[in-house]
Amino acid sequence: MPPESAKDIDPGNAEHREIGEGLLEEEMAPSSSMAHLYRGEIHRMKFWRERLDRTSNWAVIVMSGVLTWGFSGRNRPHYILLLGLAALTAFLIMEAQRYRGYDLWRGRVRTLQKKRLRVRIRPVYRP
């Protein structure tokens, strides 16, 4: 029967000690865990990139709708263009905040590529 909480886990029990045992084995090697870390970081970076694309798409769609509707007839009020400009500003602020998150994850992936993966691919590096 699985333990109910973390308090029920006994570190002296052999069954409970073997949970993370594979990470330290010779054939498993730390490179496998590094590959999983890299894959996770790439996924997070891709997620932030998709959020940026979504914000840009919404900004383009809203502005094209506002401009199309605003200039489709003579009787359209001109303040609708100001509302469209306000919406565009809001999308720009959202995208700037999302870009900061994306840049954080992109920097982490780049650091992994430069410091860890480059050593695995080409052990002797002389710039």
C-alpha positions in Angstrom: 0.0 0.0 0.0 1.5 3.4 -0.9 2.3 5.8 1.9 -0.4 8.4 2.7 2.1 11.4 3.0 5.8 12.2 3.1 5.8 11.6 6.8 5.1 7.9 6.2 8.3 7.4 4.1 11.0 5.6 6.0 14.5 6.4 4.6 15.9 3.3 6.3 13.5 1.1 4.3 15.2 -0.5 1.3 12.0 -0.1 -0.8 11.9 3.7 -0.2 15.6 4.2 -0.8 15.5 2.8 -4.4 13.3 5.6 -5.7 16.1 7.9 -6.9 18.7 5.2 -7.1 19.0 5.1 -11.0 20.3 8.7 -11.1 23.5 7.8 -9.5 24.3 4.6 -11.4 27.3 4.4 -13.8 25.3 3.5 -16.9 22.6 6.1 -16.2 25.1 8.9 -15.8 24.3 12.5 -15.0 24.1 13.2 -18.7 20.7 11.5 -18.8 19.3 13.8 -16.2 20.9 16.7 -18.0 19.1 15.7 -21.2 15.8 15.7 -19.3 16.6 19.1 -17.9 17.5 20.4 -21.3 14.3 19.0 -22.8 12.2 20.6 -20.0 13.9 24.0 -20.6 13.3 23.8 -24.3 9.6 23.0 -23.6 9.3 26.0 -21.3 11.0 28.3 -23.8 8.6 27.0 -26.6 5.6 27.7 -24.3 6.7 31.3 -23.7 7.3 31.8 -27.4 3.8 30.6 -28.2 2.4 33.1 -25.7 4.3 35.9 -27.5 2.9 34.7 -30.8 -0.6 34.6 -29.4 -0.4 38.2 -28.2 1.0 39.4 -31.5 -1.8 37.7 -33.4 -4.4 39.2 -31.2 -2.9 42.7 -31.7 -3.0 42.3 -35.5 -6.5 40.9 -35.5 -7.9 43.6 -33.2 -6.2 46.5 -35.1 -7.2 45.1 -38.5 -10.8 44.9 -37.3 -10.8 48.4 -35.8 -9.3 49.9 -39.0 -11.6 48.0 -41.3 -14.7 48.9 -39.3 -13.5 52.5 -38.7 -12.9 53.3 -42.3 -15.8 51.3 -43.8 -18.2 54.2 -43.8 -18.5 57.9 -43.4 -20.7 57.8 -40.4 -18.2 55.8 -38.2 -17.1 57.7 -35.0 -13.4 58.6 -35.0 -12.9 57.8 -31.3 -13.0 54.1 -32.3 -9.4 54.6 -33.6 -8.4 55.9 -30.2 -9.9 52.8 -28.6 -8.0 50.6 -31.0 -4.8 52.5 -30.1 -5.5 51.9 -26.4 -6.0 48.1 -27.2 -2.8 48.1 -29.1 -0.9 49.7 -26.2 -2.4 47.1 -23.8 -1.2 44.3 -26.1 2.2 45.9 -26.3 2.5 46.0 -22.5 1.4 42.4 -22.3 3.9 41.3 -24.9 6.8 43.2 -23.2 6.0 41.4 -20.0 5.8 38.1 -21.7 9.1 38.7 -23.6 10.8 39.2 -20.3 9.7 35.7 -19.3 10.7 34.3 -22.7 14.1 35.9 -22.5 14.7 34.4 -19.1 14.0 30.8 -20.3 15.9 31.5 -23.6 18.9 32.6 -21.6 18.7 29.5 -19.4 18.7 27.2 -22.5 21.5 29.2 -24.1 23.6 28.8 -20.9 22.9 25.0 -20.9 24.0 24.9 -24.6 27.2 26.9 -24.0 28.3 25.4 -20.7 27.1 21.8 -20.7 26.2 20.5 -24.1 29.2 22.0 -25.9 31.5 20.1 -23.6 29.6 16.9 -24.3 29.8 17.3 -28.1 33.3 18.7 -28.3 35.3 18.0 -25.1 38.3 20.0 -26.1 37.3 23.5 -27.0 39.8 26.2 -27.9 38.3 29.5 -28.9 
